[in-house]
Amino acid sequence: MTMATTIQLEEKVKNKLEEMKIQPRETYNKVIERLINICTEDEEELSPQAIKGIELALEDIKKGRVYSTKEVKKRLGIK
């Protein structure tokens, strides 16, 4: 059996949690659990494919194979 604990939140934090609810009846506990899981997942190691992609992107940058947003818009005819 789990024991419930009462915590105090600033109104702005409570409002943010309210905005993060997936469904209106979702509890703040579930919202906080979801946020904790997201943070925990972010701390996992990168996959070999992700590392390779980063290495290739860094190589492109070093060799000047990049375009600024301005250049891309110009090439695509976007104002």
C-alpha positions as CSV (number, residue, x, y, z in Angstrom):
1,M,0.0,0.0,0.0
2,T,1.4,3.4,-0.9
3,M,1.1,6.4,1.4
4,A,-0.1,9.7,-0.1
5,T,1.9,12.8,0.6
6,T,0.7,16.4,0.5
7,I,2.9,19.0,-1.2
8,Q,2.6,22.7,-1.7
9,L,3.0,24.2,-5.2
10,E,3.1,27.7,-6.4
11,E,0.0,28.7,-8.3
12,K,2.1,29.1,-11.6
13,V,3.5,25.5,-11.1
14,K,0.0,24.1,-10.5
15,N,-1.3,25.9,-13.6
16,K,1.6,24.4,-15.7
17,L,0.8,20.9,-14.5
18,E,-2.8,21.5,-15.4
19,E,-1.8,22.5,-18.9
20,M,0.3,19.4,-19.2
21,K,-2.6,17.0,-18.5
22,I,-3.3,14.7,-21.5
23,Q,-6.9,14.4,-20.3
24,P,-8.9,16.6,-18.0
25,R,-9.3,14.0,-15.3
26,E,-5.6,13.0,-15.2
27,T,-4.1,13.4,-11.8
28,Y,-1.2,15.7,-11.0
29,N,0.6,12.6,-9.8
30,K,0.3,11.0,-13.3
31,V,1.6,14.2,-14.9
32,I,4.6,14.3,-12.6
33,E,5.3,10.6,-13.2
34,R,5.3,11.2,-16.9
35,L,7.7,14.1,-16.5
36,I,10.0,12.0,-14.4
37,N,10.0,9.3,-17.0
38,I,10.8,11.7,-19.8
39,C,13.8,13.1,-17.7
40,T,15.0,9.6,-17.0
41,E,14.8,8.5,-20.6
42,D,16.9,11.6,-21.7
43,E,19.7,10.4,-19.5
44,E,20.2,7.1,-21.5
45,E,23.2,6.6,-23.6
46,L,23.0,7.5,-27.3
47,S,22.6,4.6,-29.8
48,P,25.5,3.8,-32.1
49,Q,23.4,5.2,-35.0
50,A,22.8,8.5,-33.2
51,I,26.5,8.8,-32.4
52,K,27.4,8.1,-36.1
53,G,24.9,10.7,-37.3
54,I,26.3,13.3,-34.9
55,E,29.9,12.5,-36.1
56,L,28.8,12.9,-39.8
57,A,27.0,16.2,-39.0
58,L,30.1,17.6,-37.2
59,E,32.2,16.6,-40.2
60,D,29.8,18.4,-42.5
61,I,30.1,21.5,-40.3
62,K,33.9,21.4,-40.3
63,K,34.1,21.0,-44.1
64,G,31.6,23.9,-44.6
65,R,28.9,21.7,-46.0
66,V,26.2,23.7,-44.3
67,Y,23.7,26.4,-45.3
68,S,22.3,29.2,-43.2
69,T,18.5,29.6,-42.9
70,K,18.9,32.7,-45.1
71,E,20.7,30.7,-47.8
72,V,18.1,27.9,-47.7
73,K,15.2,30.3,-48.0
74,K,16.9,32.0,-51.0
75,R,17.5,28.7,-52.8
76,L,13.9,27.6,-52.2
77,G,12.5,31.0,-53.1
78,I,11.0,31.5,-49.7
79,K,10.7,35.1,-48.4
